[in-house]
Amino acid sequence: MKFDLLIENGTVLDGTGAEAIRVDIGISGERIVEVGDLSKAEAKQTIDATGQIVCPGFIDVHSHSDAYLLIEPRASSKVFQGVTTEVCGNCGASAAPRLGDAKLPSDWQDKPFPGTWSTVAEYRKLFDQANPAVNEALLIGHNTLHRGVCGYEPRGATPDELAAMVRALEQALDEGGCGLSTGLIYPPASAVPADEIIALAKVCAGRNKIYTSHMRSEGKQLLEAMDEALMIGRKSGARVEISHLKTSGKDNWHKIDDALAKIEAARAEGIEVAADRYPYTASCTDLDITLPNWALYDGKAAVLARLADSEIRKRIRDEILEGRGEFGFGIIMIGSTEHPDLQRFKGMYLPEAAKMLGMEPVDALLHIVEKDELRTGGIFFGMSEENMQKILAQPWVMIGSDASIRAPDGILSKDHPHPRAYGSFTKVLRAVLDSRAAALPETVRKMTSLPAEHFRLKDRGVLKKGNFADLVVLDPQNLKANTTYARPHQLSSGITALVVNGTLTINDGALTGKRNGQFLD
């Protein structure tokens, strides 16, 4: 047999958690067709992986790349980490379906997309035309559905509206969606009762799809929020994924053992629940998340009108000052900004920006949020390193970057993202290779076969005959996450080859210009 691609002489970790073995891998078309001693085989192209590690392509189970894959199909920030599949549409926000008057998230709204879409089916056509470098599985965002059917008001759906949401979710799943995601910290979902989520999660359960939850709280009400997420899984029958598991705010760090115990108890009960986490102690979301919930309801125009009203602004200011007692202002770094006058603050801590503006930190925060019309990103340093390591050590915790793709050039190079966009997977692997605190085969399992199994990604995640040829070849001596909070737009190094559905996308550490990512349903 003559293979299309032969990877030989590598140290192979197959993704199951088994110890490394020395075998060759023969690929024809999109599949792995032989694994073993292939030293006498012929191939159109051969990669000599001597001294390198070969494993299944990594699966980023918590991504926000859905819209960006249409405009930056190279997906360079992810492929240079070894990622071959992204699970998108997390935290209640997905690119599709687009219903009613609902708008795309603010960081997507001003981008030049190659076409318009409403349904998942229409989005998939644009995805196929863009021909991205990575595979995509798309979660359907609850906030996307709710805003499209019910608008932006802080309320649950009426019976008729819920029925419309169910129908929209059924269609989206039937067109290829892999499950439902919630962002229960974001309006209007923060005002929606659990019964609405249960009804939608039942739709997922009936189709063997997953429910993922950015919970209502990851700090003060962490344990209560976790109870709700697990209850939704119990009552709906859906598999559950706890998004970016964390204990935010120093006053809440002690809750870690109780949080982990709740998940273990649910698993013992028979609920199929797992979690994901990125290897950084700072989170990242919109800076306006610091405003009180009531101030964020009803859409952007309503929020800006409240900030323009001096009496309401004072109430918002007072409540921020009261609430920041849990976190403080010194942990806030300003991320991406849009207004030209605010560009100088990117990557700067809020108190420093406040000093430059001649304002108190709370007033600087409100000034920036208002001037940037709610488009400012915030990076929040509120987590414990010890807790992060404890979370990452759990056998049911996967790696999820919680980031959309970026690139060091082009349209997605202009903002100031969290370094997790460029470094999550390489940072974890480098730490394991250096410290040997965790077994490398187990770490690879949690990036490959565990997410493939939990998200039901068929024929992926394990390096074996018959599976799709999603593979990564990495140099353990030179593998490194180069990104930093100050200079985030830096590609990881050490990924020497990447194969996606049999197509060699990275070779000799550089993009080949060939892409073969697929929409997974």
C-alpha distance (Angstrom), angle and dihedral (degrees) to the residues before:
residue distance angle dihedral
M1 . . .
K2 3.79 . .
F3 3.80 113.3 .
D4 3.77 126.5 -148.9
L5 3.80 89.2 -136.1
L6 3.79 131.4 11.5
I7 3.81 123.1 -166.7
E8 3.79 108.6 -165.8
N9 3.80 140.9 178.4
G10 3.80 94.9 17.6
T11 3.79 129.8 137.5
V12 3.80 101.1 -114.3
L13 3.80 126.7 -148.8
D14 3.79 104.5 -174.7
G15 3.83 96.7 -158.9
T16 3.80 97.3 -111.1
G17 3.80 94.4 98.1
A18 3.80 92.2 -103.1
E19 3.78 119.6 139.4
A20 3.79 119.2 -90.5
I21 3.79 120.6 -84.9
R22 3.77 133.4 -172.2
V23 3.81 108.1 -115.7
D24 3.77 138.5 135.8
I25 3.79 125.1 -120.9
G26 3.79 124.5 -142.3
I27 3.81 118.7 -159.8
S28 3.80 128.6 -169.6
G29 3.76 122.2 175.5
E30 3.81 109.4 -28.7
R31 3.81 97.4 -29.3
I32 3.77 142.4 76.1
V33 3.80 104.1 -114.7
E34 3.82 102.7 175.8
V35 3.81 137.5 20.1
G36 3.80 119.3 -175.4
D37 3.79 140.5 55.7
L38 3.78 102.1 -11.7
S39 3.79 97.2 159.2
K40 3.80 91.7 126.7
A41 3.79 95.6 45.1
E42 3.78 125.3 108.9
A43 3.79 124.8 -133.3
K44 3.78 139.0 179.5
Q45 3.80 87.9 -128.8
T46 3.80 130.8 14.5
I47 3.80 131.1 -163.1
D48 3.79 116.6 -159.5
A49 3.82 104.5 -147.4
T50 3.81 96.4 -179.0
G51 3.82 109.5 156.6
Q52 3.80 91.7 9.0
I53 3.80 136.5 104.8
V54 3.79 120.8 -117.2
C55 3.81 119.7 -163.3
P56 3.78 141.4 147.0
G57 3.78 115.8 -69.8
F58 3.79 112.7 -88.6
I59 3.80 120.3 -104.4
D60 3.80 116.0 -141.0
V61 3.80 100.5 -152.6
H62 3.80 95.1 -174.3
S63 3.78 112.3 49.5
H64 3.79 136.8 141.5
S65 3.80 97.6 -161.2
D66 3.82 99.3 113.4
A67 3.82 98.2 110.6
Y68 3.80 95.3 30.6
L69 3.81 93.6 56.8
L70 3.80 86.8 69.5
I71 3.82 92.7 59.8
E72 3.83 103.8 28.9
P73 3.81 104.4 35.0
R74 3.81 93.2 164.3
A75 3.81 86.8 75.6
S76 3.79 87.1 -163.6
S77 3.81 98.2 167.2
K78 3.82 88.8 59.7
V79 3.81 104.5 34.8
F80 3.80 91.0 53.6
Q81 3.81 86.6 59.4
G82 3.81 90.3 53.9
V83 3.81 95.0 -103.0
T84 3.81 114.9 151.5
T85 3.83 99.6 165.2
E86 3.79 132.1 39.7
V87 3.80 126.2 -165.1
C88 3.81 102.2 -148.1
G89 3.79 136.6 -177.2
N90 3.80 95.0 61.7
C91 3.82 130.4 159.2
G92 3.79 94.4 33.8
A93 3.83 95.7 -62.8
S94 3.80 122.2 104.0
A95 3.78 133.7 163.4
A96 3.80 90.6 -121.7
P97 2.94 149.6 82.7
R98 3.79 98.6 33.0
L99 3.79 107.5 -162.4
G100 3.79 134.3 177.5
D101 3.80 115.9 -30.5
A102 3.81 96.4 -27.4
K103 3.78 114.2 135.6
L104 3.77 129.8 -144.3
P105 3.83 116.6 -104.1
S106 3.79 111.8 -76.7
D107 3.81 96.5 -106.3
W108 3.82 90.4 56.4
Q109 3.80 99.1 43.9
D110 3.81 99.3 82.1
K111 3.80 97.9 44.1
P112 3.84 122.2 111.0
F113 3.79 103.2 -119.9
P114 3.82 119.8 -167.5
G115 3.78 93.5 -119.7
T116 3.79 144.8 -20.3
W117 3.76 129.1 -85.7
S118 3.78 141.4 177.0
T119 3.79 107.8 175.2
V120 3.78 130.8 49.6
A121 3.81 87.7 -112.5
E122 3.81 90.7 57.0
Y123 3.80 91.4 46.1
R124 3.83 89.4 51.7
K125 3.81 91.2 55.7
L126 3.81 90.1 55.6
F127 3.81 89.8 45.6
D128 3.80 90.8 53.9
Q129 3.82 91.0 47.6
A130 3.82 91.6 50.5
N131 3.82 89.8 50.6
P132 3.83 97.1 -154.1
A133 3.79 123.2 -154.6
V134 3.82 93.5 -121.9
N135 3.78 135.7 54.6
E136 3.79 117.7 -112.2
A137 3.79 133.4 -149.9
L138 3.81 110.8 -171.5
L139 3.79 125.5 -146.1
I140 3.80 116.6 -158.9
G141 3.80 111.6 -122.0
H142 3.80 118.0 -128.4
N143 3.81 92.1 -151.1
T144 3.81 87.9 50.4
L145 3.81 90.1 55.0
H146 3.80 95.7 40.0
R147 3.80 95.8 49.0
G148 3.79 90.7 46.3
V149 3.80 93.6 52.5
C150 3.82 104.9 26.0
G151 3.79 104.0 23.8
Y152 3.79 126.7 -133.6
E153 3.79 100.8 -54.4
P154 3.84 117.9 123.3
R155 3.79 99.2 -109.2
G156 3.75 144.1 96.0
A157 3.79 122.7 -99.4
T158 3.80 121.4 -88.1
P159 3.84 115.5 -121.0
D160 3.82 90.8 -97.4
E161 3.80 92.0 46.9
L162 3.78 91.8 48.3
A163 3.79 89.5 51.5
A164 3.81 88.7 52.5
M165 3.81 90.5 49.5
V166 3.80 90.4 50.2
R167 3.81 91.0 51.7
A168 3.80 91.4 47.9
L169 3.80 91.4 49.1
E170 3.80 92.1 47.7
Q171 3.80 90.4 52.8
A172 3.81 92.6 46.0
L173 3.81 92.3 50.3
D174 3.79 92.2 45.4
E175 3.80 88.7 52.4
G176 3.79 91.3 54.5
G177 3.80 111.1 -73.7
C178 3.80 112.4 146.6
G179 3.81 98.2 -149.4
L180 3.79 146.9 -51.3
S181 3.79 126.5 -64.7
T182 3.78 128.3 -164.7
G183 3.78 132.8 -159.3
L184 3.77 98.9 -166.8
I185 3.79 93.5 172.3
Y186 3.82 91.1 62.3
P187 3.81 126.1 77.0
P188 2.95 134.1 -75.6
A189 3.83 90.1 18.0
S190 3.80 90.5 56.4
A191 3.83 87.0 70.1
V192 3.81 96.8 43.6
P193 3.83 118.6 106.0
A194 3.78 121.2 -120.8
D195 3.82 91.6 -114.6
E196 3.80 89.8 70.4
I197 3.80 90.7 54.5
I198 3.81 92.2 45.8
A199 3.80 91.3 53.9
L200 3.80 91.1 52.4
A201 3.81 94.0 42.2
K202 3.83 88.4 55.2
V203 3.80 87.6 61.5
C204 3.79 88.0 56.0
A205 3.78 93.2 47.2
G206 3.79 90.6 52.9
R207 3.80 89.7 56.9
N208 3.82 96.6 39.9
K209 3.81 90.6 -109.7
I210 3.79 128.6 142.7
Y211 3.82 134.4 -108.3
T212 3.82 115.6 -144.7
S213 3.79 122.5 -169.7
H214 3.75 134.4 -156.1
M215 3.79 88.5 -169.1
R216 3.81 127.4 -132.5
S217 3.79 90.9 -105.4
E218 3.78 137.0 14.8
G219 3.79 94.0 -179.9
K220 3.78 131.1 29.6
Q221 3.83 94.9 12.1
L222 3.81 96.1 31.8
L223 3.80 97.8 125.9
E224 3.79 93.5 45.2
A225 3.80 90.3 48.8
M226 3.78 90.6 50.4
D227 3.80 90.6 51.1
E228 3.80 88.1 54.7
A229 3.81 93.9 49.4
L230 3.79 91.8 49.9
M231 3.80 91.5 44.9
I232 3.81 89.5 54.7
G233 3.78 89.4 53.3
R234 3.80 91.7 47.1
K235 3.82 95.6 48.8
S236 3.80 96.8 39.9
G237 3.80 99.2 39.9
A238 3.81 91.0 -132.9
R239 3.78 125.6 138.2
V240 3.81 110.3 -105.4
E241 3.78 133.2 -140.2
I242 3.81 118.7 -171.2
S243 3.79 105.2 -146.6
H244 3.82 120.7 -131.0
L245 3.82 94.6 -18.4
K246 3.80 109.7 -142.4
T247 3.80 147.8 139.6
S248 3.80 106.0 -124.9
G249 3.79 120.7 -158.3
K250 3.78 125.2 28.1
D251 3.81 91.4 -105.3
N252 3.82 87.8 63.3
W253 3.79 101.4 44.7
H254 3.80 91.4 97.3
K255 3.81 90.5 64.9
I256 3.79 94.0 73.1
D257 3.82 97.5 96.8
D258 3.80 92.9 48.3
A259 3.81 90.3 48.4
L260 3.79 92.9 51.4
A261 3.81 90.8 44.9
K262 3.81 90.7 55.4
I263 3.79 91.2 55.1
E264 3.80 92.4 46.0
A265 3.81 90.5 50.5
A266 3.80 91.4 50.0
R267 3.79 91.1 50.0
A268 3.79 90.5 49.7
E269 3.80 88.0 50.8
G270 3.80 89.5 56.8
I271 3.80 101.4 -101.3
E272 3.78 108.0 139.6
V273 3.79 98.2 -132.0
A274 3.79 132.5 154.7
A275 3.80 136.6 157.0
D276 3.78 143.3 -142.9
R277 3.77 134.0 -140.9
Y278 3.81 140.3 179.0
P279 3.84 119.2 -134.5
Y280 3.81 97.9 -115.1
T281 3.80 132.6 91.9
A282 3.80 94.8 -140.6
S283 3.79 123.7 77.4
C284 3.79 125.8 -151.6
T285 3.79 132.6 -148.9
D286 3.81 139.1 121.7
L287 3.81 113.4 -39.8
D288 3.80 90.2 -131.5
I289 3.82 89.6 69.8
T290 3.83 83.3 88.1
L291 3.82 89.9 70.4
P292 3.82 119.1 92.2
N293 3.79 114.3 -88.6
W294 3.80 93.9 -114.8
A295 3.80 90.6 56.0
L296 3.82 92.2 56.8
Y297 3.79 99.1 54.5
D298 3.83 128.4 106.7
G299 3.81 99.1 31.7
K300 3.80 138.5 -73.7
A301 3.81 98.4 -57.8
A302 3.80 91.4 54.0
V303 3.81 92.6 48.1
L304 3.81 92.5 50.2
A305 3.81 90.5 47.2
R306 3.80 89.7 55.4
L307 3.80 91.1 50.3
A308 3.81 89.8 50.4
D309 3.81 91.9 54.1
S310 3.81 107.2 85.7
E311 3.81 95.7 -149.6
I312 3.80 94.6 47.2
R313 3.80 90.2 43.6
K314 3.80 89.7 55.3
R315 3.81 90.4 51.5
I316 3.83 90.0 49.8
R317 3.81 89.9 47.7
D318 3.80 92.9 50.2
E319 3.81 93.0 48.9
I320 3.82 92.2 48.5
L321 3.79 90.2 52.2
E322 3.78 90.4 49.8
G323 3.82 93.8 46.0
R324 3.79 97.4 44.8
G325 3.79 88.7 68.4
E326 3.79 85.3 89.7
F327 3.80 93.0 55.1
G328 3.80 114.9 6.3
F329 3.80 127.2 -143.7
G330 3.80 97.3 -93.7
I331 3.80 92.0 77.0
I332 3.83 93.3 60.6
M333 3.80 120.2 98.4
I334 3.79 119.7 -174.4
G335 3.79 111.0 -121.3
S336 3.78 127.6 -179.2
T337 3.80 119.3 -0.3
E338 3.81 132.0 -174.5
H339 3.82 106.8 -166.7
P340 3.83 111.8 86.8
D341 3.80 91.9 -132.6
L342 3.80 90.6 59.2
Q343 3.80 99.3 48.1
R344 3.81 91.5 95.2
F345 3.80 90.5 64.7
K346 3.81 97.3 59.8
G347 3.80 109.9 123.7
M348 3.81 92.0 10.2
Y349 3.80 125.4 123.9
L350 3.80 113.0 -113.1
P351 3.85 96.8 -117.2
E352 3.81 89.5 55.0
A353 3.81 91.4 49.9
A354 3.80 89.2 46.9
K355 3.79 90.6 54.0
M356 3.81 90.7 51.8
L357 3.80 89.4 50.0
G358 3.80 93.0 46.3
M359 3.79 91.4 -122.9
E360 3.77 140.7 117.2
P361 3.85 111.1 -97.6
V362 3.81 93.0 -108.3
D363 3.80 91.5 52.3
A364 3.79 91.9 45.9
L365 3.80 88.7 52.1
L366 3.80 92.3 52.6
H367 3.80 91.4 43.9
I368 3.81 92.6 53.1
V369 3.81 94.7 43.7
E370 3.80 91.4 50.2
K371 3.81 97.7 42.3
D372 3.80 91.6 48.0
E373 3.83 91.3 46.7
L374 3.84 93.2 -125.4
R375 3.82 93.3 -53.4
T376 3.83 98.0 114.1
G377 3.78 120.9 113.0
G378 3.78 122.2 -141.0
I379 3.80 130.8 -155.3
F380 3.80 112.6 -156.2
F381 3.83 121.9 -160.4
G382 3.79 99.4 -158.4
M383 3.80 107.6 123.2
S384 3.79 137.7 95.7
E385 3.82 120.9 -115.8
E386 3.81 90.4 -149.1
N387 3.79 92.0 52.2
M388 3.78 91.6 46.6
Q389 3.79 91.2 54.9
K390 3.80 90.8 47.2
I391 3.81 90.2 52.5
L392 3.79 94.1 46.4
A393 3.81 89.8 51.1
Q394 3.82 93.5 61.5
P395 3.83 112.1 107.9
W396 3.83 91.1 -134.0
V397 3.81 96.6 51.4
M398 3.80 117.6 101.3
I399 3.79 130.0 -167.1
G400 3.78 115.3 -101.0
S401 3.78 120.7 171.4
D402 3.84 95.4 -154.0
A403 3.81 84.8 -146.5
S404 3.75 139.5 108.6
I405 3.77 121.5 -129.5
R406 3.78 119.8 -79.9
A407 3.81 134.3 179.5
P408 3.80 132.8 -150.6
D409 3.81 88.4 -126.7
G410 3.77 136.3 32.4
I411 3.78 132.1 28.6
L412 3.82 96.0 -25.6
S413 3.80 96.2 50.6
K414 3.80 97.4 75.5
D415 3.81 102.1 78.8
H416 3.80 133.2 67.6
P417 3.81 108.5 -113.8
H418 3.78 131.0 -178.9
P419 3.83 109.7 -89.9
R420 3.82 89.0 -117.6
A421 3.82 86.7 82.7
Y422 3.80 89.7 68.7
G423 3.79 105.4 23.4
S424 3.82 117.5 30.7
F425 3.79 99.6 107.2
T426 3.78 98.2 34.6
K427 3.81 91.1 47.3
V428 3.81 91.8 55.1
L429 3.80 93.3 45.7
R430 3.82 93.4 46.5
A431 3.80 90.8 52.5
V432 3.80 91.4 50.5
L433 3.79 93.2 46.5
D434 3.81 91.6 49.2
S435 3.79 101.9 41.6
R436 3.77 103.0 23.6
A437 3.80 84.9 -146.9
A438 3.79 88.2 139.0
A439 3.77 128.6 32.0
L440 3.79 111.9 -100.5
P441 3.84 94.0 -139.1
E442 3.80 90.1 54.4
T443 3.81 92.1 47.6
V444 3.80 90.6 51.7
R445 3.82 89.9 48.4
K446 3.80 89.8 56.8
M447 3.80 89.8 53.2
T448 3.81 96.1 45.5
S449 3.80 127.4 16.0
L450 3.81 96.2 25.2
P451 3.83 94.5 57.4
A452 3.81 91.8 39.1
E453 3.81 89.3 55.2
H454 3.81 97.3 42.2
F455 3.81 94.0 47.1
R456 3.82 93.1 37.6
L457 3.80 95.8 -122.0
K458 3.79 99.6 171.7
D459 3.81 120.7 -132.0
R460 3.80 93.8 -1.7
G461 3.78 137.4 102.7
V462 3.82 97.3 46.7
L463 3.77 126.0 77.6
K464 3.80 102.3 -132.0
K465 3.79 141.6 121.5
G466 3.79 112.2 -72.2
N467 3.80 97.4 22.3
F468 3.77 123.7 113.9
A469 3.79 112.2 -85.1
D470 3.80 100.1 -111.8
L471 3.80 103.7 145.9
V472 3.76 141.1 154.7
V473 3.80 128.4 -155.5
L474 3.80 113.5 -160.3
D475 3.76 135.1 -176.6
P476 3.82 106.6 -132.2
Q477 3.80 92.2 -159.6
N478 3.79 95.6 55.4
L479 3.80 103.5 29.0
K480 3.80 107.9 126.4
A481 3.81 143.3 150.8
N482 3.81 104.0 -131.0
T483 3.79 97.4 -179.1
T484 3.81 121.7 107.3
Y485 3.80 136.7 -176.9
A486 3.79 89.2 -107.4
R487 3.83 95.8 44.7
P488 3.80 107.2 22.3
H489 3.82 100.7 161.8
Q490 3.82 96.7 84.0
L491 3.79 123.9 116.8
S492 3.77 120.7 -128.8
S493 3.78 116.8 -110.2
G494 3.79 132.5 -141.5
I495 3.82 101.1 56.6
T496 3.79 100.4 119.7
A497 3.79 98.8 174.1
L498 3.79 137.1 12.3
V499 3.80 126.4 -173.3
V500 3.81 121.9 -166.9
N501 3.80 116.6 -173.2
G502 3.79 89.7 -21.6
T503 3.80 94.6 -49.8
L504 3.79 118.1 121.0
T505 3.81 102.2 -130.6
I506 3.82 98.4 165.8
N507 3.81 121.9 31.1
D508 3.79 127.2 170.2
G509 3.81 87.7 1.0
A510 3.80 95.5 -59.3
L511 3.80 136.3 96.5
T512 3.80 113.0 -96.9
G513 3.81 94.7 -157.4
K514 3.81 90.1 -118.3
R515 3.79 119.4 118.2
N516 3.79 133.9 178.4
G517 3.80 108.8 166.1
Q518 3.79 115.8 155.0
F519 3.78 135.8 -155.1
L520 3.80 105.5 -114.3
D521 3.78 120.8 -144.8
